[in-house]
Structure formats: structure tokens, C-alpha cells
Amino acid sequence: MIFKTQFHYFILNLLKIMNLNIKIFLLCPIPDDQKPINEYIDLKENDFTNFMLMSRKNYFSKLFINFLVGFVLSIPLSFLFNVSNQLFLYSTFYSISFLILNFFINLSRWSQLLKRLRNSRLFYEEGSWYDGQYWEKPLELIKNDKLLTSQKIKPILKRLIKTLLMLLSFNGYVYYSYLN
């Protein structure tokens, strides 16, 4: 027990010398893969979710490429249901439905990250599902997370919601106007 207190005393004295950000990093008991900032970096680097961060031109070009890929992949699905007379419309409907599913998944992942960054207490698992604990964020980390959410995460969510509403309305228009 003496070793533990002496070790803690040594660490605390060492931390007084170091920068505050390093203190927070060293004192944080959360495993690296469960830290919200690392989740943000993972979402940023993931090909499935990173096109939300692209410029407007690249964003819409990637959206159109995903639509074309879905369109080509949905042609056999349209033949499966024997709708060769309206192949273009059904393929468009299935392709946009694929994009809507993609955007719902992205919306849930970015919303979950926003929720974790906004919380002042983080739930984490050290070893497995039965030994979860809560960690109270320091004030400096809370400020940094609020800045990250307001400057990075909220614009991504706004773009996702706008695009999702556009896709839902266009898909509803195709469905109710031509397929019924």
C-alpha cells in the first residue's frame, strides 16, 4: 500500500510539471478505442463515413457515384420482381433506398458520437461487458468537446439530415407518382 501511495505521489508531482492536456490523457482510464475523440478520428478516416466532410462539389459527386453504383446493382433486383416495363423507375427507387439506408447508418453513428461528446460522464468497459464504469470528464475536456461538437459534428449532422430529407422526398415522389 505504501508503494501505491508513493507511486501516486510521484505521478501527481510529475503531472504538476506537465501540460494540462497531457494530464488529462494520462489520468483518463478509458481505453483508447472507446474515447470519443478517437471515435471521431475513426469516423473521419472511414471511407463509409468520411464523405460527409468533403467539399460541396466532391460530396455531390460521390453521392451521384453511389447512386449510379446502386442503380447498376438494383437492375437485377428489378428483373427479379419481373418489372421490366418500368425498369428505370424501380432501379431508381431501389438505388435511392440504398442511399437512404446508408445515410441512416451514418446519421446514427455521428449522432452517437455527438451524444458521447456532450456527456460530462462517459461510460466505458475495461475488460468486457460486465465491468463497465463511469468516468467524469474534467472541465477542460468538456470545453474542448463542446467546441468540437459545435464546429465539426453539428455541421456534419445538418448536412446528413438535409441530404436524407432530400432523398426521402425524391424517393417518395418516385414511388407515389410513377410506381403506384
QUIURJO-V795928 format. One record per pair of residues at least 4 apart in sequence whose C-alpha atoms are under 6 Angstrom apart, sorted by the first residue. I is the first residue (numbers start at 0). J is the second residue. D is the distance in Angstrom with one decimal. If there is no record, write none. Layout:
i-><I:I>
j-><J:J>
d-><D:D>
//
This chain:
i-><2:4:14:22:23:41:42:43:45:53:53:54:66:66:69:69:70:70:73:74:77:82:86:90:102:106:116:119:120:120:120:121:121:122:122:123:123:124:146:147:148:148:149:159:166:167:171:172:173:174:175>
j-><6:8:22:26:27:45:48:49:49:57:58:58:70:94:73:94:90:94:90:90:82:86:90:94:106:110:144:136:134:135:136:133:134:132:133:131:132:131:150:151:152:153:153:163:170:171:175:176:177:178:179>
d-><5.9:6.0:6.0:6.0:5.9:6.0:5.8:4.9:5.6:5.9:5.4:5.8:6.0:5.9:5.9:4.5:5.5:4.9:5.2:5.6:5.9:6.0:6.0:6.0:5.9:5.9:5.6:5.4:5.4:4.5:5.9:5.4:5.2:5.6:4.5:5.5:5.6:4.2:6.0:5.5:4.7:5.9:5.6:6.0:5.9:6.0:6.0:5.6:5.7:5.0:5.6>
//
